Structures are given as C-alpha cells and as structure tokens.
Amino acid sequence: MRTVIRVLVIGGGIAGMCAAIELRKHGVEVDLVEIDPEWRVYGAGITISGPTLRAFKTIGVLDAILQQGACTDGLDIFLANGVKVASLPSQRVAGPDIPGTGGIMRPVLARILSAATLASGTKVRLGVTFTSFTQDASHASVSFTDGTSGRYDLVIGADGVNSRVRELTFPDAPKPRYTGQACWRAVVNRPADMQRAAFYMGKDVKAGLNPVSTDEMYLFFLDKRERPDHLEPEQWPAILKRVLAEFSNCPIAAIRDSLTPQSRIVYRPLFALMMQAPWHRGRLVLIGDACHATTPHLASGAGMAVEDAIVLVEELARADDLESGLQRFTTRRYERCRRVVENSVRLGDIEQTGRSAEEHERLMRESMAALLQPI
C-alpha cells in the first residue's frame, strides 16, 4: 500500500476492529487503542442483514458467525394476537449457500472480531486513548493517556456516536439527535419450533423475535418516549411488561409474562447522526458511528461500519496519494450511509405518529433493494 505504512485506530468497536483487520491484509502496521481496559461489549442480540453478512464474509469472520450465531432465511409477520398475516423472503446476497439474514449476541460478535484483530497482528492497547494530536504534511503525531506518543501516516477515528475525535477535529459537526424512540431488548430461550425471525404488529407498536444461537433468541421492541430519560435497571422488567400489554396468544405475550428481575434486558434510547462530507481532515478520517449513527429500523448500523472499513482500505490501496484515497472513500460511502440514517429515522417517525403505512412499506422496500446492491 503506497499511501500508508503505519496507522492508528482509535476505538475497538466493530468499525475499528474491521479497519484494523483489513489494513493488516495489506501489511500495514496498525496500532489500535481502546479506552476500556477490559474491551467489554454490553448489549443483547443484534440482527445481521444479508448485506452485512456479505461484508463480514469479506472481513473473513463469516464462518465463525454462522457457527456461533443463528442465520436463517425469510421473516414471518403476525398480528399482536398471534395471527400470521405474511411471510417475506430474503435474498442470499452473501452467497448461494449463506442464509439471507441472521442474528448473534453482541458480546459474541465482539469476541469473534477481537480474536480476528489480534490474530491479524494488530497491536492492541487497552485502557488507553489519545490526549491530543497534531499533523503536518507527512505525519500525524499523537499523545496517549499512558504518557507515550507515536507518529502515524493516518489516524482513524472509530470511537462511536459520541466520538471525541469528531468533537475535537470537527467542532462544527452536528451532535447526535434523539429520535423519540427507545429500544428494548431481552434475551430469552429459543423454542425448538422458532425457525426464523418474526414481527408482531400491534395497533401503534411492533415487537420482534430473532434467533441468535441454537438455544437463544432476543425480543426487541421500539418504545415511543418523549425524552431519552435514564431508567434504573431494576425498573426494566416492570416497564417492559407494561409496554408489551397489547400482545396476546403469541410468543411475545409468553415472554412478557415470564419476565423477572433476573431477565436479561437492555434498554437504550435511540440517537442518530449524519455528518456532512468530508469525513476526513488532513491525516484523520472518521468511520462508522463517529460520522453516521443510525437507528435499528433497517438492521444496518453494524453493516455500515463494516462496509466503511472495507471501502476505506480498498480506496487507500488503489490511491496514489492519501488525500485522493480519503476523498474517494467518502464519495463511495456518503449516499449509502445517508440513505440508511435518514430512512431509518423516517421509519421511526412514521411508527410514532401511526401515519402512512404505505410510506413505511415503500421506504422499507426501497431501502432494502438499495442495500442489496454491491458497495
């Protein structure tokens, strides 16, 4: 690779790990710093769309995801009373032998990617982040919280929706915006007859189930809330039971009735962010949630992060100079990421108002068709 020899990745999440893995395939020396000394990942299940499975195949971790997650074809749709109303197919875009969609526990996915990152030869430093950086025509100089410093050809900011890299480098960039919804997730046992994902449609709400392993699945529910208030974890079971009151004669109702203080529940208000181009300034570039954070309506947040890593390294590898490679990276990624963020937020708006089911269906159809296209 002509443009970079040594790269710093700030942030050990999905975007940062995938960028490190891809760079190492080209022999680039990569340092990755992650502020959490234990490299922990919190959360429940995550849905992996067909395009995201395709991206993970490029990274080289698809086999592990297939073994440790649950990949299936299609989706069933039910009313809140358990009556089945439709079945939707899924396209096998990752290959003819790879199911069209899937799910996995977020900590399991993180373990798969962290193992691949370490195996790639990336130098991972935990409990460390940057304190400052400067750059000139030839290098970026970075100081770290452990008192060390380094010089790099490129710095990749992959530190998430509340990115400190973005805040310092792009002070005029927009702040994450609360979208009016929160997402509930609960990990539960997977019945033997639960073959694939399912949606349950209420009058103004919807819930879903998605397998994440051979014996587990997760429930997800989007809850309209005026403010992103903090809710104490001990309150979560009772609140989730209340918001699921409409469902009956279906697995959602059975899960609701079985919730206890020991249930594995995650509650998270939803924020979105779409940063205008460019996503780079000199020798620093943002990827993933640091520049385009979305809601889960299109199950594509993780996928966009993985694709960012792939495209960034592809463009750096073919570029004659760093600036042109970074420009082409943003050009390739901008519209695809904008579509995901804006359409996801719009889908949430429609769900909150209860209006325009036709627009909701059209946006889903058009968005998924676009995401199936090559990156």
N, C-alpha and C positions, 0 to 999 in steps of 0.2 A: 504494500500500500504506500503510494508516494506521498500522500498528504499528511499522515500522522504516524509517528513511531511510538509515542508514549501518551496515554490518555488517562485522565482521572474521571471516574464516575462517582457522583455524589448521590447516594441513595441506593439502598439494597432491596428495593421492591421489584415488582415484575419488570418494569421498564429498564431499570438499571442493570439487573442481572442479565436480561436478554441482550442488552447492548454489549455488556462485557463478554458474553459467550460468543457473539458474532464477531466482535473485534479480534478475539483470540484466534479465530479461524484464519485470520489474515496475518497472524504473527505479531500483532500489535501488543506492546507492553501495557497492561491495564492495572491500575490501582482502583479499588472500589472502597469507599468509606461509608459506613453505616452507623448512625448515631446510637442505635440501640445496641448495647453490649452483648445482648443475647440473641439478636437477629430474630426477634419474635414477630409472629403474624397473628393477629386476632381476627375473629370472624367465623362465620358458619360456612355454608356451601356457596359455590359460585357456579353459575351457568356458563358453559363454554359453547359458543355458537360454532357452526360449521366453518366459517371463515377463520375463527380463532383457532380451531383445531388445525386448519391448514397452516396458520402461522407457527404454531407450536411444532408442527412437522418440520418446517424449515429450521427452527432453532435446534431440533434434534431430541426433543423430550416427549414426543407423542406416544411412543411405546410405553413409557412409564405412566403417562396419564391414562392410557387405555387400561393398564393393569391395576392402577390404584384408584381410579375414578369409576365412573359409570357412563358409558357412551351408548346412545340409543338412536333410533330413527323416529321422527314424527312427534306429534303433540296431540293430545286429546283435550277437548273443550267441553265443560259441563256447566250447567246452571248451579246456583247456590244450593238447590235442593237435591243435587246428585244426578239429575237427568242429563245424559250425554246428548250434545247437540251437534258436534262436528269432530272430525279428525283431520289434522293437517299434516301433509308430508314434509320432509326435509330433504334437501339435496346433499349428496355426498361430495362436497367440494374438496375435501382433503384427500380423496382417492376413492376408487370404487369399492375398496374393502374396508373403508373407515366410515362408521356411522355419521349421520348428519349433524348430531348435536351431542352434548354431554354435560356432566356436572362433576364436581370434585370438591372436597373440603379445602378451603383456602389455605389452612396450615399445611396440608398435604402437598398442594401445588407449590407452596413456598419451599418445602423440603426438597422436592424434585429439582426446582430451579437452583437452589443454593448448592446442592450436590453437583449439578452440572457446571455451575460457576466456578467452584473450587477445582473440579476436575479439568476445567479449561486452562488452568494455570493463572487465573486472575489472582492478584494479591489483595486479599480482603482484610480490611482493618475495621474491627468492631469497636463500638464505644467512641468513635472518632468522627468528627465532621470538620468542615472548614471554618476558619475565623475571618479570613479576608483573602482576596486575590487581586492581582494586578496583571495587566497584559501589555505586550508590545508587539512589534511586527513579527517576532519569531517565536515567542513563548508566552504561556500564562504561568505566573508564579503564585503558588497557593500556600497559605499558612494554615496549620491544623490545630485543633484543640489540645493535642498532646504535646505541643511545642515544636513539632517538626515542620518542615516545609518541603515543597517539591516544585519542579518545573515540568510543564506539560505542553504538548502540541495542541491539545484540545481538552476542554472541561465540559462534561455532560451533566447538566442539572436534571436529575431524575428523582427529586425529593418530594413529589406528591402535590396534592391540590393546595396545600398551604406552603408551597415552596419558598424557602428562604433565599434560594438562588435567584428565583424570579423577582422577589421583593427587592433585592439589592441591585440586580442588574437591569431590571425593567421597572423602575419605580412608578411609572405611569400605567402599568398594565392593570386590567380590571381585577377586582377582588372576587373570590368565589361567592356566588349568589345562591341563597336559599331558595328552593323551588316550590315550597309549600307542601311537600310530602316527606314522610319518613318511611323507612323500610324496616319491617320486622322480619327476622329470620329465626327459625327454630329447627334444630337438628333432631330427627326422630328415627325410630326403627323403620326400615323399609319392608313392607309386606311382600310376600313371595309373588303375589299377583301384580305388583306395581312394576310394569314393564317399561314405562317411559314417562316423560313429563306430562303434566296436566294443569290446565287452568280451570278455575271455578269462578263463574261470573255472577256477582250479586247485582242488586239494583244500581248502586253507585260505587261499588267496590269490587275488587277481584283479588283472589288469592291463587297460589300455585304450589305445586309439588314437583320436585326434581330429584331423581336418584343421584347420589354422589359416591356410592360404593356398592358392593354386593349386598350389604346389610343396612345401609343408612340412606336417608333422603333428607331434604330440607324443605320446610314450608317457608314461603315468602308472601308478604302482604304489604301493600302500599297504603299508607295511612295519611289522610289529609289532616294537616296541622298548621295552624296559623303561624306559629313561631317554632324555631328549632330548639325548643326547651330541653334542658337536661332532665332526664328521668332516672331516678335511682333504680339500680338493677333489681332490688328487692320488690319493686313495683311492677316489673315487667310481666310476670305471669298473669296477674290480675288484669292489667290493661290489655294485654293481647287477648285474653279470654273475652273481654268486653267488646273489642273491635271486631271479633270474629263471630259475633252473636247471630248474624243473619244466616249462617250456613247450617244446613241440616241434612241428615241422611246421606252423608258423604264423608270421605276421609278427613276433610278439613274440620268437620264437627267433632269427629272422634279424637283428633289431635288436640283441639281446643279443650275438650273435656278432660283430657289426660294431663294437662299442663300442671306442673307443681313448682315449688321454689327451686327444685333441683334440675328443672328442664334447662337444656342448653339453648338459650335465647340471646339474640343480638338485636339491638335497636340502634338505628343510625339515621339522623336527619339527612336529607339529600341536598347536595350543593352541586352547582355546575359552573364551569368556567370555559370561555372560549377566547383565547388570546389572538389578537390580530398578528399577521405576519409583519416583520420577520420574527422567527423564534430563536435567532442567534444574534449575538453581538460580539464581533471580533472572533475570539477563540473560545467562546462559550455558547453552548446550544442547549435548549430545553427540549425534553421529550416527555411523553406520557401525560399524566395528570397535572404536571407542572405547567403545561400550556393548554391542555384541553381535557378538562374533567367533566364526565357525563353522569347521568343517572342510569339506573339499570334497565330502562324500558326496552332497549334493543340488545341487551346482554352483550355489549360490545366494548365496555370500558377497558377490560384487560386486553381484549383483542387489539384495540387501537394502540396500546402501549407496546405490545409485542411487534406489531407491524412497524411502528416508529423505529424500533431498534433495527429491524431488518432493512428498512429503506435507508436509514441513516448510513449504515455500514456499506450498503450497495453503492450509494452515491459517493461516499468518501473513497471507495475503492476504484471507481471509474474516473474520478475527477483529477484534473491536472493541478489544481490548487484548492486550498481549504475553503476559501470563500465561495467558489462556484459549487463545490460539493454541498455546502450547507444551504445555499440558495436552492439548489435542485431538490434537496431533501424537503424543505418546506413547501415548495411548489407541488411536489407529488403528494404530500400528506394533507395539505390545508383543506381542500374541499371535502375530502372523505371524512376527516375529523369534524369539520364544521357540520356536515350533514348529520352525523351521529349525535353531536351535542344538541343542536337546535331541534332536530326531530324528536329526540328523547324528551327534551324539556316540553315540547309542544304536546307530546302524547300524555305527559303528566298533567299539563294544563287542562286538556280535554277530560281526563279522568276526574279531575277535581270539580269541574263545572257540570259534568254529566251531559255535555252537549256534543253534537256532531259525531255520532258513532261512525258515520260514513267517512268522515275525515280521518278518524282514528284508524279505520281499516285500510284506507288508502295510504296513509303515512307508513303503516307497518309494512304493507306490500311493497311500496316503492323503496323503502329503506332497505329491506332485506334483499331485494333484487340488486340494488346498488352494491351492497356489501359482498354479495356473491362474486362480483367481478374481481379480476386479479388486482393486486395492489401495485 
